[in-house]
Structure formats: C-alpha cells, structure tokens
Amino acid sequence: MHEQIVRVECYSGYKADERPLKLKLRDGIREIVAIEDRWYSPGTTYFRVLIDDGDHYVLRHDEAQDVWSLAGYRAAVLPQFPAVLRNTKSLTT
C-alpha cells in the first residue's frame, strides 16, 4: 500500500509530536477524538485514531524525517446498515 503524506497537528509534552490532535485532509481539518492504540518500531510511531466523523485512521510518524503518513483507513459503520441487511435477508427467505 502506498502511504499518503498528511499534515498532523500534535501535542508536544515531554517530547516533540507526542500525540496527534488534528488531521488535515483534502476536505478539511478533522479533530482526533480518541487514540485507540499506539505502537512503536525503530524510528517510527504508529497511532490508531478515531476522528470526529467516526472514521478510523492509522497514522505513521517517521521521527527522523518528521513526516506523517496515512498507513490505514476504515470508514465509520452507519448505524442503519445492519437493519438494511436484516431486511434484505427477510426478502430472500
């Protein structure tokens, strides 16, 4: 998967770019409402985040280059989607 470089606004506490706060995408700025997971590999930190519209992203921060990229994405699940599946199932039986 080709990773897309993105702009991220961060909180800097005991170290620079300690955790992401906002994600700047083509269609605007999205607030990160939760950091669901964080893991490390040499020179890189990954964050699985939930943003204000319900989508999930995996952000990769290359510390040596100070570059943020999009390593993964999962769209929010619409609450009415399971109801549509139930209705479709009843129509086929």
N, C-alpha and C positions, 0 to 999 in steps of 0.2 A: 504494500500500500504506500502510495506517495503521500508524504506528510505535508500538509499545508501550513505555511508560516502564518502565525496570527499575532496580534498585539494583545498583551495582557497587562492590566493594572494590578499591582501587587501590594501587599502589606509587607513592610520591612521591619522586622523586630530585631531579634538578636543576630540575624543575618539578612543580607540583601535578598529580595524576592523570596521571602519566607513562605508565602502562600498567595495564590491568586485571589483577587477580589472581583474583577470585572473582565469580561471577554469582549474584545472589539471585533465584530464580524462585519461583513459587507453590508448587511441590512441594519446595522446599528450596534449599540453597546448593550450587552446583556450582563445583569448582575448575577454573580455566583452566590447562591443561597445556601449551599452545603458542599463541603468537601467530604465525599463519601469514603475515599481511600487515598492513600499516598504510599508510594514505594520508590525505592532508590536502586539505581545501578551506577556503576562507576562514571562520575561526571554528569549524571542525568537524574532528574527527579520527575516522577510521573504523578499526576493528580487525576483522580476520577471525580468529576464535579457535577452538581445539579445546578442548572441555571433557572432564572425566574420564569421561563415559559414551560418548564417541565422536562426539557431535553437534557440528556446526559452527554458529557464530553470527557475524553481522556486527553489531558494536556501534557505535553512533554517539554521540560525545561532543560536545555543544554547549558550547563553552568559556565563552561569555558567560553563558549561563543555568546552567551547571554541571549539565546534565541528560544522563543516559544513556538511550538508547532502543535497542530491538531493530530493526535495519534489515533483517535477513535471517536465515534459518534453513535448515539442511539436516540431516536426520536421518542417523544413522550407518547405514551399509550393513551388513546382517547377513552374516557370512561364509558361511552356508549358503544364502543366496539364489541365487547363481549355480548351485549344484547343483540347486536346485528347477527353475530354468529349463532346465537340461540334461535333466532327467528328463521334463519336460513336452514338450520338443521331440522326444525319442525316442518318446513316446507318440503324437504326431501324425503321424509319418512311417511 
